[in-house]
Amino acid sequence: MTEPQRQLLDHVRRTDSSLANRKALVVDDDLRNIFALTSVLEHHDLKVVHAENGRAGIDLLRRTPDVDIVLMIS
């Protein structure tokens, strides 16, 4: 890609607001995965809540009805 194309792509990535202010639930038993996913999602202005297992994820989902997406890592 040319430099202007790279700059345009970078600009779109930084300003794409389609994910902004949405809420994601990340469920994983490995805190390193939760940290990594949270970092990426927050970079796109998502609000992130997390749980360390499926049961805790379901409980959290029941208490947090405004979750837009659930990411479960197996």
C-alpha positions as CSV (number, residue, x, y, z in Angstrom):
1,M,0.0,0.0,0.0
2,T,1.1,3.5,-0.6
3,E,1.6,5.9,2.3
4,P,-1.6,7.9,1.6
5,Q,-3.5,4.6,1.5
6,R,-2.0,3.6,4.9
7,Q,-2.8,7.0,6.4
8,L,-6.4,6.7,5.2
9,L,-6.8,3.2,6.6
10,D,-5.3,4.3,9.9
11,H,-7.7,7.3,10.0
12,V,-10.7,5.0,9.4
13,R,-9.6,2.6,12.1
14,R,-9.3,5.4,14.6
15,T,-12.6,7.1,13.7
16,D,-14.9,4.2,13.0
17,S,-17.6,4.7,15.6
18,S,-19.8,1.7,14.8
19,L,-18.6,-0.1,17.9
20,A,-18.3,3.0,20.1
21,N,-20.3,2.9,23.4
22,R,-21.4,-0.8,22.9
23,K,-20.8,-3.3,25.7
24,A,-19.0,-6.6,25.3
25,L,-18.9,-9.5,27.8
26,V,-15.7,-11.4,27.6
27,V,-15.7,-14.9,29.2
28,D,-12.5,-16.8,29.7
29,D,-10.7,-18.6,32.5
30,D,-7.3,-17.2,31.5
31,L,-6.9,-13.6,32.7
32,R,-4.2,-13.0,30.0
33,N,-6.8,-13.6,27.3
34,I,-9.3,-11.3,29.1
35,F,-6.7,-8.6,29.3
36,A,-5.7,-8.9,25.6
37,L,-9.2,-8.9,24.3
38,T,-10.2,-6.0,26.7
39,S,-7.3,-3.9,25.4
40,V,-8.3,-4.4,21.8
41,L,-12.0,-3.8,22.4
42,E,-11.4,-0.7,24.5
43,H,-9.2,0.7,21.7
44,H,-12.4,0.7,19.7
45,D,-14.3,2.4,22.5
46,L,-16.3,-0.6,23.6
47,K,-17.1,-1.0,27.2
48,V,-16.0,-4.4,28.5
49,V,-17.2,-6.5,31.4
50,H,-15.7,-9.9,32.0
51,A,-16.2,-13.3,33.7
52,E,-13.9,-16.1,34.4
53,N,-16.2,-19.0,33.6
54,G,-19.5,-19.7,31.9
55,R,-21.7,-19.7,35.0
56,A,-20.3,-16.3,36.1
57,G,-20.8,-15.1,32.6
58,I,-24.5,-16.0,32.6
59,D,-24.9,-14.5,36.0
60,L,-23.3,-11.3,34.8
61,L,-25.4,-11.3,31.7
62,R,-28.5,-11.5,33.8
63,R,-27.4,-8.5,35.9
64,T,-26.2,-6.5,32.9
65,P,-29.0,-6.5,30.3
66,D,-27.3,-3.9,28.0
67,V,-24.6,-6.3,26.8
68,D,-24.4,-6.1,23.0
69,I,-22.0,-9.1,22.3
70,V,-20.6,-12.0,24.2
71,L,-17.2,-13.4,23.4
72,M,-16.5,-16.8,25.0
73,I,-13.1,-18.4,24.6
74,S,-12.8,-22.2,24.9
